[in-house]
Amino acid sequence: MWTTDTESWFLDQVEREHVRLRAYIRSMGVRAEEVDDLAQEVFLLSWQKIEEIGRDGQFGGWVRQVARRLIANERRKDGRRSRLLSHRVTQLLLDHDDGRPSEESGIDPDHDHLLELDALRDCLSRMPQEHRELLRKRYFEELSPGTIGGVLGKSSNQVRQSLLRLRRSLLLCIKSRLPARAI
């Protein structure tokens, strides 16, 4: 049961550990704009599990364990998302910036690449403006789903789901415009 004493203890722990937790999260490879959101989620989960946390001076270790699990979950989710769209199509999205493959991309402007790029242009041109804008914010401006959600008034999960659907749709569209072969 939560008491004023429990709340006070928890707030003291959060105040004492928040800087270290944010540094730990950042050191685990989390992008800077995501650190505060993840730290907030860790503290929220900690508050929900307050009765499981001992008051033996191990709060910092406990929240770092929670953060480690959340980061591992995010990496697994990223891995699943990255398998939905091939590396080549992702590169095409990045190259679409000026309509030509960039010289720094490391991809030769060979015939297949040009066909894929033409298919991408065609598919993007058929998308509603708001869908193209969402893709632009994510892949050209490299904004996080949380940041995009803040701008659009949506949750980061809604943005992730929208991007997932758009990538699937885009991949199907590109495949339908190319000769029969794997992308």
Legacy VTK file of the C-alpha trace (Angstrom):
# vtk DataFile Version 3.0
C-alpha trace
ASCII
DATASET POLYDATA
POINTS 183 float
0.000 0.000 0.000
1.286 3.430 -0.918
1.749 5.916 1.872
3.076 9.431 2.062
6.324 7.919 3.319
6.486 5.604 0.278
5.816 8.473 -2.111
8.427 10.629 -0.430
11.012 7.820 -0.540
10.269 7.156 -4.227
10.569 10.835 -5.178
13.879 11.046 -3.323
15.151 8.017 -5.231
14.022 9.438 -8.576
15.713 12.748 -7.810
18.905 10.974 -6.812
19.002 8.536 -9.751
17.515 10.400 -12.721
20.822 11.807 -14.021
22.590 8.442 -13.720
19.681 6.615 -15.324
19.597 9.003 -18.292
23.374 8.612 -18.722
23.029 4.823 -18.554
20.235 4.821 -21.154
22.277 7.037 -23.478
25.332 4.813 -23.024
23.255 1.863 -24.240
22.958 3.463 -27.682
19.567 5.119 -27.325
19.195 8.222 -29.481
19.411 11.453 -27.483
15.850 12.543 -28.281
14.492 9.256 -26.886
16.395 9.199 -23.577
13.956 11.297 -21.537
10.939 9.325 -22.778
12.579 6.033 -21.905
13.687 7.275 -18.474
10.148 8.454 -17.783
8.810 5.037 -18.771
11.324 3.353 -16.446
10.259 5.524 -13.504
6.590 4.954 -14.283
7.111 1.179 -14.315
9.107 1.499 -11.099
6.263 3.373 -9.442
3.818 0.678 -10.559
6.100 -1.986 -9.022
7.022 0.030 -5.935
6.088 -2.774 -3.562
8.608 -5.097 -5.251
11.477 -2.654 -4.793
13.399 -3.061 -1.588
14.589 0.017 0.277
18.048 -1.407 0.729
19.877 1.115 -1.434
19.475 -0.858 -4.669
16.980 1.447 -6.395
19.561 2.616 -8.967
20.424 -0.941 -9.943
16.765 -1.860 -10.119
15.856 0.996 -12.497
18.876 0.241 -14.686
17.659 -3.377 -14.981
14.227 -2.101 -16.025
15.868 0.230 -18.553
18.000 -2.616 -19.920
14.874 -4.728 -20.504
13.012 -1.871 -22.182
15.986 -1.173 -24.461
16.236 -4.870 -25.345
12.518 -4.884 -26.198
12.980 -1.823 -28.422
15.874 -3.467 -30.239
13.785 -6.580 -30.862
10.952 -4.415 -32.196
13.400 -2.517 -34.406
14.715 -5.833 -35.709
11.211 -6.948 -36.654
10.484 -3.618 -38.305
13.727 -3.649 -40.244
12.925 -7.058 -41.758
9.697 -5.690 -43.205
11.474 -3.414 -45.609
14.633 -4.491 -47.337
17.856 -2.536 -46.987
17.720 -1.708 -50.687
14.242 -0.157 -50.474
15.232 1.796 -47.369
18.202 3.165 -49.284
15.866 4.102 -52.110
13.736 6.058 -49.650
16.808 7.931 -48.501
17.988 8.505 -52.079
14.593 9.860 -53.121
15.489 13.164 -51.503
16.492 14.818 -54.772
15.225 12.159 -57.141
18.725 10.807 -57.832
20.893 8.314 -56.012
23.413 10.121 -53.854
27.065 9.491 -54.586
27.704 8.886 -50.884
25.120 6.109 -50.730
27.624 3.512 -51.889
25.123 2.112 -54.388
26.037 2.160 -58.070
23.362 3.748 -60.198
22.953 0.484 -62.110
19.950 -0.500 -64.147
18.132 -2.320 -61.295
18.636 0.579 -58.953
17.239 3.020 -61.501
14.208 0.783 -62.061
13.632 0.597 -58.304
14.029 4.341 -57.956
11.512 4.965 -60.742
9.078 2.562 -59.074
9.596 4.332 -55.750
8.957 7.745 -57.320
5.795 6.466 -58.949
4.536 4.864 -55.727
5.296 7.944 -53.653
3.551 10.195 -56.155
0.386 8.108 -55.789
0.345 8.372 -51.998
-1.723 11.007 -50.217
0.292 14.075 -49.209
-0.055 13.320 -45.488
1.508 9.872 -46.005
4.423 11.321 -47.967
4.857 13.929 -45.233
5.003 11.256 -42.541
7.662 9.336 -44.505
9.609 12.569 -45.083
9.628 13.413 -41.365
10.851 9.940 -40.449
13.375 9.173 -43.192
14.628 12.548 -44.401
14.408 14.620 -41.238
15.206 11.510 -39.147
12.653 12.442 -36.493
11.699 9.794 -33.948
8.145 8.432 -33.839
7.696 10.194 -30.484
8.736 13.540 -31.929
6.526 13.074 -34.992
3.648 12.074 -32.739
4.096 15.240 -30.711
3.870 17.342 -33.869
0.844 15.442 -35.194
-0.945 15.007 -31.871
-0.599 11.212 -31.969
1.134 8.703 -29.736
4.498 7.329 -30.812
2.851 3.920 -31.122
0.258 5.310 -33.556
3.060 6.828 -35.613
5.000 3.524 -35.586
1.892 1.641 -36.729
1.255 4.176 -39.495
4.861 3.895 -40.666
4.636 0.109 -40.594
1.527 0.187 -42.809
3.097 2.747 -45.142
6.292 0.712 -45.536
4.301 -2.431 -46.294
2.153 -0.564 -48.789
5.169 1.044 -50.402
6.996 -2.265 -50.677
3.973 -3.932 -52.309
3.602 -1.025 -54.693
7.276 -1.132 -55.693
7.189 -4.907 -56.155
4.143 -4.601 -58.408
5.999 -2.177 -60.698
9.206 -4.191 -61.059
9.999 -7.280 -63.101
9.519 -10.521 -61.160
12.491 -10.700 -58.778
13.168 -10.153 -55.095
13.789 -6.676 -53.741
LINES 1 184
183 0 1 2 3 4 5 6 7 8 9 10 11 12 13 14 15 16 17 18 19 20 21 22 23 24 25 26 27 28 29 30 31 32 33 34 35 36 37 38 39 40 41 42 43 44 45 46 47 48 49 50 51 52 53 54 55 56 57 58 59 60 61 62 63 64 65 66 67 68 69 70 71 72 73 74 75 76 77 78 79 80 81 82 83 84 85 86 87 88 89 90 91 92 93 94 95 96 97 98 99 100 101 102 103 104 105 106 107 108 109 110 111 112 113 114 115 116 117 118 119 120 121 122 123 124 125 126 127 128 129 130 131 132 133 134 135 136 137 138 139 140 141 142 143 144 145 146 147 148 149 150 151 152 153 154 155 156 157 158 159 160 161 162 163 164 165 166 167 168 169 170 171 172 173 174 175 176 177 178 179 180 181 182
